[in-house]
Amino acid sequence: MDFLRPASWEEALAAKAEHPTAVPIAGGTDVMVEINFDHRRPAYLLDLNRIGDLAEWEVGERTVRLGASVPYTRIMENLRTELPGLALAAHTVASPQIRNRGGVGGNLGTASPAGDAHPPLLATGGAVEAESVRGVRMIPVDDFYVGVKRNALAPDELIRAVHLPKADGPQQFSKVGTRNAMVIAVCAFALALHPETRTVRTGIGSAAPTPVRARAAEEFLTAALADGGFWESGHPLPPSVARQFAQLAAGACNPIDDVRGSARYRRHAVGVMARRTLGWTWESYRGRAHGSQGGAQCA
């Protein structure tokens, strides 16, 4: 195994063009596990740690440009307001040591359906900034996951950053695991309310071959909030809306049985998480917009 260590982004792109099978490594929290267990033996490792701007972020008027190697710890500490769903998910990633090293770019590159960053990325929306010596390409997050541990990158492309809209409403993330830390998700669910466009978005992890959105659930809830005038009134949501949303979210899953959980359990758990996150986000929306007090509704 050859170790490539470019000193600049331009050198990294040139190395990737010359060696398309080279595996990028920054935090190493995914790649090194596979190598240590001999599940993967690439001919080349492409070390990106000398490229400083990959660990930087920029907050614009409406969006955040998040470098591929920004550690989860930095997201938790600095971007909780702009990217609340992703910050919540970052809290659930493994241990403090891994949160200090791992970043969203690694999750995207690995494209494991169990990656903690995927559900909030889907719920937020945005695009992945991919680059090669041929130029820059913006890949919508919705189109990035193409199969089990497969993404939309071309062989000569590297992830430079992710561009995400700043939150204009409440966001939530929920994860089921066999314990509270150092655990791969049995399943996960993210929900984001977008009051400016009167829409909602979701993200589901570890309950299908790829991370997915619960589109039927989104369409139902978007229509229910509009038809009932809930955006304007801020009234509590009827239990029937929460139940239907949960059922549709569970129906978006296509899970498998494995050592971490059965397909039946995963569908059930996603429905429970969808109902709970809806309660949390809607109560937060009511509190922000209408001064409502009280805790989250967990139907």
C-alpha positions in Angstrom: 0.0 0.0 0.0 1.4 3.4 -1.1 0.8 6.5 1.0 0.3 9.7 -0.9 0.5 13.0 1.0 -0.2 16.0 -1.1 0.6 19.5 0.3 -2.2 21.3 -1.5 -5.6 20.8 -2.9 -4.2 21.0 -6.4 -1.7 18.3 -5.6 -4.5 16.1 -4.1 -6.6 16.5 -7.3 -3.6 15.6 -9.5 -2.9 12.5 -7.3 -6.5 11.4 -7.5 -6.5 11.8 -11.3 -3.3 9.8 -11.6 -4.5 7.1 -9.1 -8.4 7.0 -9.3 -8.5 4.0 -6.9 -6.7 6.0 -4.2 -8.8 6.1 -1.0 -8.9 9.5 0.6 -8.2 9.6 4.3 -8.6 12.6 6.7 -10.1 11.6 10.1 -9.6 8.0 9.3 -12.4 6.9 11.6 -14.1 4.8 8.9 -11.2 3.9 6.6 -8.8 2.7 9.3 -11.3 0.4 10.8 -11.8 -1.4 7.5 -8.0 -1.6 7.0 -7.3 -2.8 10.5 -9.9 -5.6 10.1 -8.5 -6.4 6.7 -11.9 -5.7 5.1 -10.2 -3.3 2.7 -6.7 -3.2 1.2 -6.4 -0.2 -1.2 -3.3 0.2 -3.4 -3.1 3.9 -2.4 -4.1 6.0 0.5 -4.5 9.7 -0.2 -3.8 11.6 3.0 -5.7 15.0 3.0 -4.6 16.2 6.5 -2.2 18.8 5.1 -4.9 20.6 3.3 -6.1 23.1 5.9 -9.1 24.6 4.2 -10.9 21.2 4.3 -11.3 21.8 8.1 -12.7 25.3 7.7 -16.3 26.5 7.4 -17.9 29.7 6.2 -21.3 31.1 7.3 -23.0 33.1 4.6 -26.2 35.1 4.6 -28.3 32.0 3.7 -26.0 29.0 3.6 -23.1 27.4 5.4 -20.1 26.0 3.4 -18.8 23.2 5.5 -15.4 21.8 4.7 -15.2 18.1 4.2 -12.9 17.6 7.2 -14.5 19.9 9.8 -14.7 17.7 12.9 -18.0 16.9 14.5 -16.8 18.6 17.6 -16.5 21.9 15.8 -20.0 21.5 14.3 -21.3 20.9 17.8 -19.5 23.9 19.3 -19.8 26.5 16.5 -22.7 25.6 14.2 -25.5 24.7 16.6 -27.6 27.7 15.5 -27.1 27.4 11.8 -27.2 23.6 11.5 -29.0 22.3 14.6 -30.0 18.9 13.2 -26.4 18.1 12.1 -25.1 19.4 15.5 -27.6 17.0 17.3 -26.4 14.1 15.2 -22.8 15.0 15.9 -23.4 14.5 19.6 -24.3 10.9 18.9 -21.2 10.0 16.9 -19.1 7.5 18.7 -16.7 8.9 21.4 -15.2 12.4 22.0 -11.9 11.2 20.4 -13.7 10.1 17.2 -15.8 13.3 17.1 -12.5 15.3 17.3 -11.3 13.5 14.1 -14.3 12.5 12.0 -16.1 14.8 9.7 -19.1 14.9 7.3 -16.9 14.3 4.3 -15.9 10.9 5.6 -19.5 9.9 6.1 -20.4 11.0 2.6 -17.4 9.2 1.1 -18.1 6.0 2.8 -21.9 6.3 2.1 -22.8 3.8 4.7 -26.6 3.9 5.3 -25.8 3.9 9.0 -23.8 7.1 8.9 -25.1 9.6 11.5 -24.7 12.7 9.3 -26.8 11.4 6.4 -30.4 11.9 7.9 -29.8 15.6 8.9 -28.1 16.3 5.6 -31.2 15.0 3.8 -33.6 16.8 6.1 -31.6 20.1 5.6 -31.0 19.8 1.9 -28.1 21.3 0.1 -25.3 20.0 -2.2 -22.0 18.3 -2.1 -19.1 20.2 -3.7 -17.1 17.6 -5.6 -14.0 18.5 -7.6 -11.5 16.9 -9.9 -8.8 18.3 -12.3 -11.8 18.6 -14.8 -13.6 21.1 -12.6 -16.1 21.6 -9.8 -19.5 19.8 -9.7 -22.3 20.5 -7.2 -24.2 17.2 -6.5 -27.6 17.6 -4.7 -27.6 15.7 -1.4 -30.7 13.9 -2.6 -28.8 12.5 -5.6 -25.6 11.6 -3.7 -26.4 8.1 -2.4 -26.7 5.6 -5.3 -26.4 2.2 -3.6 -25.1 0.3 -0.6 -21.9 2.2 0.4 -21.9 3.8 -3.1 -22.0 7.5 -3.9 -22.2 9.6 -7.0 -18.6 10.7 -7.1 -16.6 10.0 -10.3 -13.4 8.0 -9.8 -11.2 11.1 -10.0 -13.3 13.3 -7.8 -12.8 14.4 -4.2 -15.3 16.0 -1.7 -14.2 19.5 -0.9 -17.2 20.8 1.0 -20.9 20.5 1.7 -23.2 23.5 1.1 -26.2 23.6 3.5 -29.0 26.1 4.0 -29.0 27.8 7.3 -31.9 26.6 9.5 -35.0 28.8 9.2 -36.9 26.6 11.6 -36.6 23.8 14.2 -34.7 20.6 13.4 -34.4 17.3 15.3 -32.5 14.1 15.2 -33.2 10.8 16.9 -31.2 7.6 16.8 -31.7 4.0 18.2 -28.7 2.0 19.2 -27.9 -0.9 21.5 -26.2 1.5 23.9 -25.7 5.3 24.4 -22.2 5.6 23.0 -19.7 4.0 20.6 -22.6 2.4 18.7 -23.7 2.1 15.0 -27.3 3.2 14.5 -29.9 0.5 14.4 -31.9 3.2 12.7 -32.1 7.0 12.8 -34.5 9.8 11.8 -34.1 13.5 11.2 -36.8 16.1 10.7 -36.5 19.8 9.6 -39.3 22.3 9.5 -38.8 25.0 6.8 -41.3 27.8 7.7 -40.0 30.1 4.9 -41.2 27.7 2.2 -43.9 26.1 4.4 -42.3 22.7 3.8 -40.8 19.8 5.8 -38.0 17.4 5.0 -36.9 14.2 6.6 -34.0 11.8 6.5 -33.8 8.1 7.5 -30.7 6.2 8.2 -29.9 2.5 8.6 -33.4 1.4 7.4 -32.8 1.0 3.7 -29.9 0.2 1.3 -29.2 3.9 1.2 -30.1 6.9 3.4 -33.6 8.0 2.2 -36.2 10.6 2.7 -39.8 9.8 3.7 -41.3 11.7 0.8 -44.9 10.6 1.3 -44.7 11.6 4.9 -43.3 15.0 4.0 -46.0 15.6 1.4 -48.7 14.6 3.9 -47.4 16.8 6.7 -46.8 19.7 4.3 -50.4 19.5 3.2 -51.8 19.0 6.7 -49.9 22.0 8.1 -51.1 24.2 5.2 -54.7 23.0 5.0 -55.2 23.3 8.8 -53.6 26.8 8.9 -51.1 25.5 11.5 -48.1 27.6 10.3 -50.1 30.7 11.0 -52.0 29.6 14.1 -49.3 27.6 15.9 -52.0 25.3 17.3 -51.1 21.9 18.6 -51.2 19.2 16.0 -54.0 16.6 16.2 -52.8 13.1 17.3 -54.2 11.8 14.0 -51.7 13.9 12.0 -48.8 12.6 14.1 -50.0 9.0 13.7 -50.3 9.3 9.9 -47.0 11.0 9.6 -45.4 8.2 11.6 -47.0 5.4 9.5 -45.9 7.0 6.3 -42.3 7.5 7.6 -42.2 3.8 8.6 -43.5 2.9 5.1 -40.5 4.7 3.5 -38.2 2.1 5.0 -36.8 -0.9 3.2 -34.8 -2.5 6.0 -33.0 -5.9 6.5 -32.6 -8.2 9.4 -29.1 -8.2 10.8 -27.2 -8.5 14.1 -28.2 -5.0 15.2 -32.0 -5.4 14.6 -34.8 -7.0 12.6 -36.5 -5.3 9.7 -39.8 -5.3 11.6 -38.2 -3.5 14.6 -36.5 -0.9 12.4 -39.8 0.0 10.7 -41.5 0.3 14.1 -38.6 2.3 15.6 -38.6 4.8 12.6 -42.3 5.3 13.1 -41.8 6.1 16.8 -38.9 8.4 16.1 -40.9 10.2 13.4 -43.8 10.8 15.8 -41.5 12.0 18.6 -39.4 14.3 16.5 -42.5 15.8 15.0 -43.7 16.6 18.6 -40.3 18.1 19.5 -40.0 20.2 16.4 -43.6 21.5 16.4 -43.4 22.4 20.0 -40.2 24.3 19.3 -41.8 26.1 16.4 -44.8 27.1 18.5 -42.5 28.4 21.2 -40.4 30.5 18.7 -43.3 31.9 16.7 -46.1 32.2 19.2 -44.5 32.2 22.7 -46.0 28.8 23.6 -44.6 27.2 26.7 -44.3 23.5 27.6 -42.3 20.4 26.7 -42.2 18.3 23.6 -45.2 16.3 22.5 -44.3 12.6 22.3 -47.4 11.0 20.9 
